[in-house]
Structure formats: C-alpha cells, structure tokens
Amino acid sequence: NQDIWTIDLASGKGVAITSDAPPENAPIWSADGKYVLYASTREEYSEVYRRAADGSTPPELLFRNTPGAFIVLTDVSPDGRFLAFHTGALMVVPLDPSTPSAERKAIEWLREEYDVAQGRFSPDGRYLAFLSNEADGERMDVYVRPFDPAKPQAPAGPGVRVSATGALGMIVWRPDGRELYYLTRRWDVMAVEITTSPAFTAGTPRRLFTAPGPLVGNPQQWKSVGRD
C-alpha cells in the first residue's frame, strides 16, 4: 500500500497524510492549498476524504460512493462546493454542509454513448474541462463545457473541443483561467489560450515541450503544473 504525503519544497520536510491499510489514490489540493483530498477504498465503499495539508486535523469523510463502485477523483471546485470524479460517466458531487457526508449523492453530470473521463473545474468555477472520445472512438480529446453551480444536474451548454490531435490527460487550467494545458499521446505538453467572454473560445494548441515518455502512471490522474 502506498501512503499519501505532502512535501515542503523549501525545507524538504514531509507530512504523511495517510498511514493506514486501505488503498488510497488520486490526491488533489484544495484551491487555497490548505487541504488534501483523496479517494480511499474501505471494505465495499469508495470514499473521498479531506485532511489538512500539515496533518493537523483527522481525515474528514466528504462522500461515500455506491457500494462496489470505484472512484477516480479528479478535482474539487475552487469554492469547495463540488467534487468531480469519473466512472465511465463524469460525476459531480454537491458538498452541501446540511447533508451528512455518507448521504451525499453523486450527479451524472455527463453520460453519453461515448466515453468521458477526468473533469477539471476552471478557476472561476464556470466550466469543466474533460476527456472524451465523442469525435473519434479511437482516441480521447480535451473538451470544455459550461458548469452552472446553481444547476449542477447537467452541462449548461454545448462542448467545445480544445485539443487537436488527441490527449492522454494532465488537464490543468492556468490560475487566471486564460490558458489550458494537457498532455498528448506523443507526450507533448500543450498550451491553449482560452477566452470566456462574451463566449467560450479556444485558440490553436501549441507545444511547450515533449516529456521523456512513456512515463509510469495514469496520465488521467496527473495534475502537474505549478500555480506560478
């Protein structure tokens, strides 16, 4: 079993966020950097927990999925009100504080005949970027659809294709929301200029560099661009 750690880059000191037996995966940061969220499989349940990044608080249960259904946790909204994960469909979980954690329900935000994966909230919380093979059943590409926090039951508009020649994952928004990054099937790290007003538009993808791939791991869970 692999535990989840946070590392202070200045001092090199680490803090163990998990140190127990259940399989745990997909750690992500809260927008303010104060918490780490992760998925944990305990008996027949896949659950999402949150803990202070310095280990000063005990793990807090945020969501318990349907028994036997695995979670690939991909993001938490900037305001902390929603989780995103995928299980074939793209799922969104409202973290209503008035609802007990174990009773919170996941919403099928996007389920179609094609495959969808990941799910990354834009910095303003108004869009979700994700992988889909709707244009070509043999490959995934990056798409963006509007997200309405007031009506999270379904996308608030049609999708816009962002990538041009397929994608593996590592979808990351720049903190100002004006650029989107992703990894191609050739291990190229790409950047795309984004405009959200008056309507969402995506520019032409440009290559930043080529990673020394193939790399070990699951690119659909990677979120590897510094906030600066």
C-alpha positions in Angstrom: 0.0 0.0 0.0 1.3 3.5 -0.9 0.6 6.4 1.5 -0.1 10.0 0.5 2.4 12.7 1.6 2.8 16.4 1.3 6.4 17.8 0.9 7.5 21.3 1.8 9.8 22.2 -1.2 11.7 24.8 0.8 12.6 22.6 3.7 12.3 19.2 2.1 10.2 18.0 5.1 7.3 15.6 4.5 4.0 15.0 6.3 2.1 11.7 5.9 -1.5 12.4 5.1 -2.4 8.7 5.2 -0.7 5.9 7.1 -3.3 3.1 7.2 -4.1 -0.1 5.4 -6.9 0.9 2.9 -5.9 1.5 -0.7 -5.8 5.3 -1.3 -5.2 7.2 -4.5 -5.7 10.4 -6.5 -4.6 13.1 -4.0 -5.6 16.6 -5.0 -5.2 20.0 -3.4 -8.0 22.4 -2.3 -7.9 25.7 -4.1 -6.5 27.5 -1.1 -3.7 24.9 -0.6 -4.8 24.2 3.0 -6.2 20.7 2.4 -5.5 17.5 0.6 -8.4 15.4 -0.7 -8.1 11.8 -1.7 -10.0 8.6 -2.5 -9.9 5.6 -0.2 -11.4 2.1 -0.6 -12.7 0.7 2.6 -14.5 -2.7 2.5 -17.1 -2.3 -0.3 -17.1 1.5 -0.3 -15.0 4.0 -2.3 -14.9 7.2 -0.3 -13.4 10.7 -0.5 -11.7 12.2 2.5 -10.2 15.6 3.3 -7.3 16.4 5.7 -5.2 19.5 6.5 -2.1 19.5 4.4 0.1 19.8 7.5 -1.6 16.8 9.1 -3.1 18.8 11.9 -6.6 17.5 11.5 -8.0 14.0 11.3 -9.4 12.7 8.0 -12.9 14.1 7.3 -15.3 12.0 5.2 -16.8 14.1 2.4 -18.5 11.5 0.2 -19.3 7.7 0.1 -20.0 6.2 -3.3 -22.3 3.4 -4.2 -21.1 0.1 -2.8 -18.7 -1.7 -5.2 -18.3 1.3 -7.5 -14.7 2.6 -7.8 -13.9 6.3 -7.7 -11.3 8.1 -9.9 -11.2 11.5 -8.1 -10.1 14.3 -10.4 -11.0 17.7 -8.8 -12.7 19.9 -6.3 -14.3 23.2 -7.3 -12.5 26.4 -6.4 -15.1 27.3 -3.8 -15.0 23.7 -2.3 -18.7 23.1 -3.1 -18.4 20.3 -5.6 -16.2 17.2 -6.3 -15.6 15.7 -9.7 -14.8 12.1 -10.5 -15.4 9.7 -13.3 -16.7 6.1 -13.5 -17.4 5.9 -17.3 -19.7 9.0 -16.8 -18.5 12.3 -15.5 -19.9 12.7 -12.0 -20.3 15.8 -9.8 -21.0 15.7 -6.0 -22.5 18.7 -4.2 -20.9 19.1 -0.8 -23.9 20.5 0.9 -22.9 21.1 4.5 -26.5 20.4 5.6 -26.4 16.8 4.2 -24.5 14.2 6.2 -21.3 13.1 4.4 -22.4 9.4 3.9 -25.8 10.6 2.5 -24.5 12.9 -0.2 -25.4 11.8 -3.7 -23.4 12.0 -6.9 -24.9 13.5 -10.0 -24.4 12.1 -13.5 -23.3 15.4 -15.0 -22.3 13.9 -18.3 -23.2 10.5 -19.5 -23.4 9.8 -23.2 -22.8 6.9 -25.7 -19.1 7.9 -25.8 -16.6 7.7 -23.0 -15.8 10.7 -20.7 -13.1 11.0 -18.1 -11.3 13.4 -15.8 -13.2 16.6 -15.0 -11.3 19.8 -14.1 -13.1 22.9 -12.8 -12.0 26.3 -14.3 -10.6 28.8 -11.7 -13.9 30.7 -11.7 -15.9 27.5 -11.4 -18.0 28.2 -14.5 -16.6 25.4 -16.8 -15.5 21.8 -16.6 -12.7 20.5 -18.9 -12.6 16.8 -19.5 -11.5 14.0 -21.9 -14.0 12.5 -24.4 -13.8 10.3 -27.5 -17.1 11.7 -29.0 -15.3 12.9 -32.2 -13.2 9.8 -32.6 -13.9 6.5 -30.9 -10.2 5.5 -31.1 -8.8 8.5 -29.1 -9.6 10.9 -26.4 -9.6 14.7 -26.8 -10.0 17.6 -24.4 -13.4 19.3 -24.3 -14.8 22.1 -22.2 -18.5 22.6 -21.2 -20.2 25.3 -19.1 -20.9 24.4 -15.4 -23.7 26.2 -13.5 -23.2 25.8 -9.7 -26.9 26.8 -9.3 -28.0 23.9 -11.6 -25.3 21.2 -11.4 -27.5 18.4 -12.8 -26.2 18.8 -16.4 -23.9 20.9 -18.5 -25.2 24.4 -19.1 -24.3 24.4 -22.8 -22.6 22.5 -25.6 -19.0 21.3 -25.5 -16.0 23.0 -27.2 -13.2 20.8 -28.4 -9.8 22.2 -27.2 -7.2 19.6 -28.4 -6.5 18.9 -32.0 -4.8 15.5 -32.3 -5.8 13.6 -29.2 -4.9 13.8 -25.5 -3.7 11.5 -22.7 -4.7 13.7 -19.8 -2.9 16.1 -17.4 -5.6 18.7 -18.0 -4.7 21.8 -15.9 -6.1 25.4 -16.0 -3.8 28.3 -15.5 -4.9 30.2 -12.3 -6.3 33.1 -14.3 -8.3 30.8 -16.5 -6.8 32.2 -19.7 -4.9 29.1 -20.7 -5.4 25.3 -20.5 -2.6 22.7 -20.5 -2.8 19.0 -21.5 -0.6 16.0 -22.5 -0.8 14.4 -25.9 -0.5 10.8 -26.9 3.1 11.7 -28.1 4.0 13.0 -24.6 3.9 16.6 -25.8 2.8 19.2 -23.2 0.4 21.6 -24.9 -0.9 25.0 -24.1 -4.1 26.6 -25.4 -5.3 30.2 -25.0 -8.8 30.4 -23.6 -11.3 33.2 -23.8 -14.6 33.1 -21.8 -16.2 36.4 -22.7 -18.5 37.1 -24.4 -18.4 33.3 -25.3 -16.0 30.4 -24.7 -13.4 30.0 -27.4 -10.2 28.1 -27.6 -7.1 29.0 -29.6 -4.8 26.8 -31.5 -2.8 24.4 -29.3 0.9 25.0 -29.2 3.6 22.6 -27.9 5.6 23.8 -24.9 7.9 20.8 -24.7 8.0 17.0 -25.1 8.1 14.9 -21.9 10.5 12.0 -21.7 7.8 9.4 -22.1 6.4 6.9 -21.9 6.1 7.7 -18.1 4.8 5.3 -15.4 1.4 6.0 -14.0 -2.1 7.1 -15.2 -2.0 10.5 -17.0 -5.7 10.8 -16.5 -5.0 11.5 -12.8 -2.0 13.8 -13.3 -2.3 17.4 -12.4 1.3 18.5 -12.6 1.7 22.2 -13.4 2.8 24.7 -10.7 0.4 27.5 -9.9 3.0 30.1 -11.0 
